[in-house]
Amino acid sequence: MTSPNPIPFFDLTRQYREVGDQIRAAVEPVLATQQFVLGETVSRFEKKIADFLKAPHAVGVASGTDALVLLLKAAGLSAGEAVLVPSFTFYASASSICLAGGRPLWAEVDDRLFLVTPETLERSLMSQAVRGKDGVFRTLNGNAPVRGVMVVHLYGQMADMSAISRWADDRGLWVVEDACQSIGALHDGKGAGTFSRGAAYSFFPTKNLGGAGDGGLISTQDPQMADRIRSLRVHGSRQRYVHDELGYNSRLDAIQAAILEAKLAFLPGWNSRRRFLAKRYSDAFSGLSLFRVPAVQKTGEAVFHQYTIVFSRTVTRDRVKERLMQEGIGTEIYYPVPQHRQTAFQSFFRTGLDVTDRLSASVLSLPVFPELTESEQDRIIHVLSEVAGKGG
Ligand SMILES: Cc1ncc(COP(=O)(O)O)c(C=O)c1O
């Protein structure tokens, strides 16, 4: 039986009720000029979001996945080269490496943070690669040179980028960041893209800053990276009908840019509301032992794209999910199948990733969208506390 007042996991229509006027007003001038591809609207949004991200360069593209592919290409990834990437992430973090011609080298994550750390990266690299006399790490399986690391700021919390970039530097590896879930998050007061070759963002509708369809962006400190990505997004061309390399057709649409520009003004407020709701959950759950709440690093400011709790057993997680569903409360599992177990990646070496496997089997994300009301959240807290009181 479903509850009379369901609480959705996410409800974009509530956001549209808040910002609909601004969005309609932003779209109209694009329709009036009929300039839909790149042009002034996209440049203006790129400038505004670069300021927001405190990055000198921001380049809009067609999706977060494309942002990762173009970023990897511009970072220098060549065919057959390996990139360390966590398996505990969304599929596109790893598929983008393959789409850019490389191959994933699976990295373990920290059990509490869900993120890679210098320790998990070191263990993963050393168990799957050896350093040659030339200083280059090569995979034990296939002898592929390991060139870089993709750090994923999962659920809206940045990994310890200062420590990771030092770790990578010492090993001759470049770093790129998958910031698709972490727009506005900070580490040591700085955002993604500051500590690496660049960061990729997604504007998929349900992201903290979501468009009316697909969209993505790369931020970088490096003018040469930005120039290469600008060329790659228009068929490898800097001058009309002159093509320097094989590129893509991957532009951010002007309508998307106009909508995102209008929504950007709300993003800081939405992110702090997510932080408020997350803290409210964690405070309310502090005495419970049935599950643990997400760990927050003191050096950063998370934007809680997801609020994810961890159970010690899969059966308990699944039973609690079922119970919440009976109460009309939406939850999600991000992600039930880790990437190293996906058929799509079966040709790549499958290392043992105990933490990743355990997390995939025991995580549960609760509603944390900014428009969730406190009384709705109280109901979720109440049901979970009741279930926890009965031991699941
Ligand atoms: C961690 C992560 N990486 C990459 C992507 C890909 O972004 P998009 O869906 O915009 O291609 C997403 C979003 O779905 C994501 O959450």
The ligand as a Gaussian input file, in Angstrom:
#p B3LYP/6-31G(d) Opt

LIG

0 1
 C       30.065000      11.004000     -11.816000
 C       29.487000      11.262000     -13.171000
 N       30.297000      11.247000     -14.242000
 C       29.845000      11.502000     -15.481000
 C       28.516000      11.779000     -15.721000
 C       28.064000      11.964000     -17.127000
 O       27.374000      13.164000     -17.334000
 P       26.258000      13.263000     -18.481000
 O       25.090000      12.452000     -18.059000
 O       25.964000      14.738000     -18.547000
 O       26.882000      12.772000     -19.741000
 C       27.636000      11.813000     -14.634000
 C       26.204000      12.165000     -14.803000
 O       25.323000      11.437000     -15.065000
 C       28.122000      11.535000     -13.336000
 O       27.300000      11.513000     -12.268000

